[in-house]
Amino acid sequence: MSTGSVTTRIARLFVHPVKSCAGVEVREAVLTETGLDLDRAWMVVDAQGRFVTQRQLSRMALVRPQIRHSEVVLRAPGMLALHLSIDSVEEPVKVRIWDDEVAAYDMGAVAAQWFTDFLGQPLRLVRFDPDERRGSNVRWTGGAQALNQFSDGFPLLVLGESALDELNVRLAAAGHAPVGIERFRPNIVLAGLPAHAEDRLPQLTIAAGEPVELRLVKPCGRCPIPNVDPATGEVSPHVLATLMQYRRNELIAGKAAFGMNAILVRGVGQTLRVGQQVEAPAAQGSSE
């Protein structure tokens, strides 16, 4: 077992303001106790208040946010821009994400009509209530409290560039076009690791203003969303099928593992930036 460490760096950062809509690539992002600032702060719900995603409505991939100083602007083909004030909400509501019923705020009739028109069924947009305490599964966090907004279950997703490189080699061998990392909706993309080395790193320490420590707690089991082309909203089942050929993981019910869910141990209020150095204990059995 090596007692050394692995050194890498942040290659890319992504914030996804509206759950299951396109992400925004940023050069820097502030860490909050629920992950990167504004990540999954908004969510689309159906008439019963239950969340909807690209799993049901692949055209959500075509909704492209832009983060400005005081607002998030949403654009989609054939639609006028929808401006969301970061500091404004309307009526309090209860909504459901997976098995959690959580407090939120409705974003009003204009936003509801915008999503209804674009996606073709009655929908509303909601904002997470910052007073809500929605925790990650303590089975995976080792009992530590880790809060989320509207992420599926953990505040951060970490993925190495080389994992995507390996997938694209396999796609090419099967006669398929390469895919971009946006399909996998990471928050932090790491450079310079062997493919899937992030699976074996228990924690990351990032050289921000004050040290940031992340704990990698659970492999990310992939649903069909990576099959959705972010540019067109079209579904190509071969992406997940290829992953299942070599990334099936029985620890997560036989799903394809791609990336690691992470929780924040320390560093609330610190700013992550592309290019920052990242240190991690060497994986067991590694000589790196």
C-alpha positions in Angstrom: 0.0 0.0 0.0 1.4 3.4 -0.9 1.6 6.1 1.7 2.1 8.8 -0.9 -0.4 11.1 -2.5 -1.8 11.9 -5.9 -1.7 15.4 -7.3 -4.1 16.6 -9.9 -5.9 19.8 -10.7 -9.4 21.2 -11.4 -9.8 21.1 -15.2 -13.4 22.3 -15.5 -16.3 23.4 -13.2 -20.0 23.2 -14.0 -23.1 24.6 -12.2 -26.5 23.4 -13.1 -28.9 26.1 -11.9 -32.1 24.3 -13.0 -32.2 20.5 -12.3 -31.9 18.5 -15.5 -31.5 21.6 -17.8 -28.2 22.4 -19.4 -25.2 23.2 -17.2 -23.1 26.4 -17.1 -19.4 26.0 -17.4 -17.7 28.5 -15.1 -14.1 29.5 -14.2 -14.9 29.8 -10.5 -17.7 28.9 -8.1 -18.3 29.5 -4.4 -18.8 26.4 -2.2 -21.9 26.4 0.0 -23.0 23.6 2.4 -25.2 22.2 -0.4 -22.5 22.2 -3.1 -21.6 24.9 -5.7 -23.5 28.1 -5.3 -26.8 28.0 -7.3 -26.3 24.3 -8.4 -29.7 22.7 -8.6 -31.3 25.6 -6.9 -34.4 25.5 -9.2 -36.4 22.5 -10.4 -39.3 21.8 -12.8 -42.3 20.0 -11.3 -45.5 18.5 -12.8 -49.1 19.3 -11.8 -48.8 17.1 -8.8 -45.6 18.8 -7.6 -43.3 15.9 -8.5 -39.9 16.6 -10.1 -39.4 16.0 -13.8 -36.1 15.4 -15.6 -34.6 14.5 -18.9 -35.5 10.9 -18.0 -39.1 11.8 -19.1 -38.6 15.0 -21.1 -35.3 14.9 -23.0 -36.0 18.4 -24.4 -35.1 19.8 -21.0 -31.4 19.5 -22.2 -32.2 22.3 -24.7 -32.9 24.8 -21.9 -29.7 26.7 -21.5 -29.1 28.9 -18.5 -26.8 31.9 -18.2 -25.7 33.2 -14.8 -25.6 36.9 -14.4 -24.9 39.1 -11.3 -28.5 39.2 -10.0 -30.4 36.8 -12.3 -30.3 33.5 -14.2 -31.5 33.8 -17.8 -33.0 30.7 -19.5 -33.1 30.3 -23.2 -34.5 27.6 -25.4 -35.2 27.1 -29.1 -38.2 29.2 -30.3 -38.7 30.8 -26.9 -38.1 34.3 -25.6 -35.6 34.5 -22.7 -36.9 33.8 -19.2 -35.3 36.0 -16.6 -35.2 34.6 -13.0 -34.2 37.0 -10.3 -31.8 35.2 -7.9 -33.4 37.0 -4.9 -37.1 36.7 -5.8 -39.6 34.0 -5.3 -43.4 33.8 -4.9 -45.6 31.4 -3.0 -44.3 28.6 -0.7 -45.1 25.1 -1.9 -44.3 21.5 -1.1 -42.7 19.5 -3.8 -41.4 15.9 -4.2 -38.0 14.8 -5.4 -37.5 11.0 -5.3 -38.8 10.0 -1.8 -38.3 13.4 -0.2 -41.1 16.0 0.2 -39.3 19.3 0.6 -40.2 23.0 1.1 -39.8 25.2 -1.9 -41.1 28.4 -3.5 -43.1 28.6 -6.7 -41.6 31.0 -9.3 -44.9 32.2 -10.6 -47.2 32.1 -13.6 -44.7 33.4 -16.2 -42.1 30.8 -15.5 -44.8 28.1 -15.3 -46.2 29.0 -18.8 -42.7 29.2 -20.2 -41.9 25.6 -19.3 -45.4 24.4 -20.1 -45.1 25.9 -23.6 -41.6 24.5 -24.3 -42.1 21.1 -22.9 -45.7 20.5 -23.9 -47.3 19.6 -20.6 -48.5 21.5 -17.5 -45.4 22.3 -15.5 -44.1 24.8 -12.9 -40.7 26.0 -11.8 -39.8 26.1 -8.1 -36.8 27.3 -6.0 -35.4 25.4 -3.1 -36.2 26.8 0.3 -32.9 27.6 1.9 -34.3 26.8 5.3 -35.0 23.2 4.2 -32.5 20.6 5.5 -32.4 17.8 2.9 -29.7 15.4 3.8 -27.7 12.8 1.8 -28.0 9.1 2.7 -26.0 8.5 5.8 -25.4 4.9 4.8 -22.9 6.4 2.3 -21.7 9.4 4.2 -20.6 7.4 7.2 -23.1 9.2 9.4 -21.9 12.6 8.4 -24.6 15.2 7.6 -24.3 16.4 4.0 -27.0 18.8 2.7 -28.4 19.1 -0.8 -30.8 21.3 -2.8 -32.4 19.6 -5.7 -29.5 17.3 -6.6 -30.4 13.6 -6.8 -28.8 12.8 -3.5 -25.3 14.3 -2.9 -24.0 17.9 -3.1 -21.1 17.4 -5.5 -20.2 15.1 -8.4 -16.5 14.6 -9.3 -15.3 13.1 -12.6 -11.9 12.6 -14.2 -11.3 13.7 -17.8 -9.7 10.3 -18.5 -12.9 8.4 -17.7 -14.5 10.2 -20.6 -11.5 9.5 -22.8 -11.8 5.8 -22.1 -15.5 5.8 -22.9 -14.9 7.6 -26.2 -12.3 5.1 -27.2 -14.9 2.4 -26.7 -17.6 4.3 -28.5 -15.3 4.8 -31.5 -14.4 1.1 -31.6 -18.1 0.4 -31.9 -18.5 3.0 -34.7 -20.2 5.7 -32.5 -19.3 9.4 -32.3 -17.6 10.7 -29.2 -19.6 12.4 -26.5 -18.9 15.4 -24.3 -18.5 15.5 -20.6 -21.7 17.7 -20.3 -23.8 14.6 -20.7 -22.6 13.4 -17.3 -23.4 16.6 -15.4 -20.3 16.8 -13.2 -19.5 19.7 -10.9 -15.8 19.2 -10.7 -13.7 17.7 -13.5 -10.2 16.6 -12.7 -7.2 16.5 -15.0 -4.3 14.1 -15.1 -5.7 11.0 -13.4 -5.7 7.5 -14.8 -9.2 6.5 -16.1 -11.6 6.1 -13.1 -8.9 6.8 -10.5 -11.4 9.0 -8.7 -13.2 5.8 -7.8 -10.4 4.9 -5.4 -9.6 8.2 -3.9 -11.2 8.6 -0.4 -10.9 12.4 -0.2 -9.6 15.4 -2.1 -7.9 18.5 -0.6 -8.1 21.6 -2.8 -5.7 24.5 -2.4 -8.3 27.3 -2.2 -8.0 30.4 0.0 -8.4 28.0 3.0 -8.1 24.3 2.3 -11.2 22.6 1.0 -11.7 19.0 1.8 -14.1 16.8 -0.1 -14.9 13.2 0.8 -15.8 10.9 -2.1 -18.5 8.7 -0.8 -20.5 6.8 -3.5 -20.1 5.8 -7.1 -22.5 7.6 -9.3 -24.9 5.1 -10.8 -26.0 6.2 -14.2 -29.6 6.5 -15.3 -30.4 7.0 -19.1 -29.7 10.8 -19.0 -26.2 10.4 -20.6 -28.0 9.0 -23.6 -29.5 12.5 -24.3 -27.6 14.6 -26.8 -27.3 18.1 -25.1 -27.2 19.8 -28.5 -30.4 18.2 -29.9 -32.3 16.5 -27.1 -32.3 13.3 -29.1 -31.8 10.0 -27.3 -29.0 7.5 -28.3 -29.2 4.4 -26.1 -25.7 3.2 -27.1 -24.0 5.5 -24.6 -25.3 3.9 -21.5 -25.2 0.5 -23.2 -21.5 0.9 -23.7 -20.9 2.0 -20.1 -22.8 -1.1 -18.9 -20.3 -3.3 -20.8 -17.4 -2.4 -18.5 -18.6 -0.2 -15.6 -21.4 -2.3 -14.0 -21.2 -2.0 -10.3 -23.1 -4.3 -7.9 -22.6 -1.9 -5.0 -25.1 0.4 -6.7 -27.7 -2.1 -7.8 -25.9 -3.1 -11.0 -25.9 0.3 -12.5 -23.0 1.7 -14.5 -20.7 3.7 -12.3 -19.2 6.9 -13.8 -17.9 9.5 -11.5 -18.0 9.9 -7.7 -20.6 11.6 -5.5 -18.8 13.8 -2.9 -19.7 15.7 0.3 -18.0 18.8 1.7 -16.1 18.2 4.9 -14.7 21.7 5.2 -14.5 24.8 3.0 -17.9 26.4 3.1 -17.5 29.9 1.6 -14.3 29.1 -0.3 -14.0 29.6 -4.0 -13.1 26.8 -6.4 -11.2 27.9 -9.5 -10.2 26.1 -12.7 -6.5 25.2 -12.4 -6.4 24.8 -8.6 -4.2 22.0 -7.3 -5.9 19.0 -5.8 -4.2 16.5 -3.5 -5.5 13.1 -2.6 -4.2 10.1 -0.6 -2.9 7.5 -3.0 -5.3 4.7 -3.6 -4.8 1.3 -1.9 -2.5 -0.8 -3.9 -1.3 2.2 -6.0 2.3 3.1 -6.5 1.5 6.5 -7.9 
